[in-house]
Amino acid sequence: MSVAEFRQSLHEIKGLIGATETDFDQLRKHQGFLLENLDEVIAFFYDILYENSGSRDVFTEGEREKREQTLRDWVVALLEGHDEDSYWRAQYLVGLAHVRRKVANRYMISIANRLKEFYLPKMIDQLGTEEGIKTFISFQRILDSGVALTVTLVDEAFKMVIEENTGWTEALMQKMQESVFVQIAKKFQTE
């Protein structure tokens, strides 16, 4: 994915989700809350991933502590003062790491949902209903934008691998994909 394609994808994602710099401001406003709950959310996050055999297989033996620090660093980066471009470029690298490790989209989407599930009641309880919901929505927008960006990278990486190794055009791949979707739907309906 070129820098121009990255910027276009990010622009579309943020536009669809509604993420803005105001969301970062809202999270920074409550960084004390987010940092106070950080150890608990990290344990929650990785307990879920390690309890599921599929997502557990993404990790190598003994790397949990290292991955926990990576998540801690992400939360801190989210709360630090930054220019938006730097943050999203860093998210792009996070996305590439997920692609390289072959993290299935279903794991990213599922664990993002569980993070939101974890935070919503805490935000309402500790920040009050109005401020808690406002903060939750900002968290949700940024998290969902990051997940959508990573899913886009996964899609683009697979497309590039196929194009570069087969010489197939995008139009040919689209036609083949449509044929496969029809076959999958028929198989699903008969089983």
Beta strands, then each sheet from edge to edge (+ up, - down):
end
